[in-house]
Amino acid sequence: MRPRALFLLSLVTCFGVEPNEDIPAQILKVRRIHVDRMAGGETANHIRDMVIGSLQRTGLFVITENPDKADAYLRGSAEDLVFTDTFQTSEGVNARLALGSGSAASSSRSGRSPSASLGVGENESSRIAERKHEAVASVRIVNKDGDVIWSTTKESAGAKFKGASADVADRITRQLVEDYELAKKKKTAESVR
């Protein structure tokens, strides 16, 4: 017997606990979701609203503002950042040459020292400041027992026609729809056997 199977058998035998083998399949039982406030400040509330809109458009779940009526809760944290990335470089090439000779001065004539000097230099520096926008969210769906039945983390620097927050909300929803459909196919395949 495999180690995992032995562990599960020992849980059932010792504690009378039957572990749920397929927690992700529980997502198929969810009909109503309450989207809780997200950690991360005011921008998190903005992303929360976008997640609600994106989930609503899928038609998979009823989104409820009443947590008492929900089958599950979407919780997590999100942040929308605007920052400046600065790149600074400096390069330089320099060359110096100096020649000279000296002679002793005699009383009858004064001598001059021939000398030469050459200098070449080039310095270049650049500074680029680039404004960037990035959003990130980490969310989970929790059932009424407090078990996490689905989770994902998404980030975005924005899409061609969308801001970073809207893109993160859509990425979360796309991932949930994909995982929901996968669980549905798996359940259908198991029922056929």
Secondary structure, DSSP 8 states (H G I E B T S, - for coil): --HHHHHHHHHHHHH-----TTGGGGGGG--EEEE---BSSHHHHHHHHHHHHHHHHH-SSEE-S-GGG-SEEEEEEEEEEEEEEEEEEEEEEEEEEEEE------SS------EEEEEEEEEEEEEEEEEEEEEEEEEEEEETTS-EEEEEEEEES--SSS-HHHHHHHHHHHHHHHHHHHHHHHHHHHHH-
